[in-house]
Amino acid sequence: MTGPEHYREAERLVCSTSLRNPLPEDANKPGAAQVHATLALAAATAAAGRMPGTTAQAWDTATGVGS
């Protein structure tokens, strides 16, 4: 999984979890979202300043930059 994919997965997990009326199947989603967000941050930090154009574009797409 790439950094942008981890970012999108973290976002998906957060958005799919009901905080008002949590369901039993949502119990692990916040933790899983945190793991994906941490991996996305690690990937972005590792690539900072030396991203090829396609990687930078993938991050822009994942985060909605330029949309």
N, C-alpha and C positions, 0 to 999 in steps of 0.2 A: 504494500500500500504506500503511495507517495504522500508527501507532506500535505498537498492540497486535498487529497482523498481523506486523510485523517481529519483535516479541518471540516470538510463537508459532513463526515460521519458524526463528529462531535456536535455540529450544529443540528443535524437531523435528530440525534438522540435527545438533545435538550428541547427541541421544538415538539417532539412527540411525547414528552412526559407531562402529564397533568400534575401541576403542583397543588392545585385547589382540591382535587379529588383523586389522589394517587391510587392507582390500581396495583394489585400485588405483582403483576408482570412488569411494572415500571420500577420496581425496587432497585434493580442493578443499573438502570439507565444513567443516573447521575455519575456514578463511578466510572462506567464505561466511557461516558462523554469526557470526563476528566482525563482519562488515559489517552484518548484520541487527541484531545486538545494539547496535552503535554507532548505527544509525539509530533504533532504538527508544529509546535513551537520549536522543538529540537531540530526538526528538518529545516525550518526557516532560518534558524540561527546558524546552523552548519553551512547553509548555502548563501548566507548574506554576503553581498558584495561580489559574488562570483557565479551568479546564476546565468545560465545560457538563456537566450530569448524564449525558448519554449517552456522552460521552467518558470520564468517570470510570468509568462502568459497564463500558465496553469494556476499560479497563485492569484493572479488578477481575476480569473474566472471563478475560482473557489470563493474568494472573498467579496466578489461583486464590485471590485474596483473598475472604474471606467464604464459601468453599466448605466 
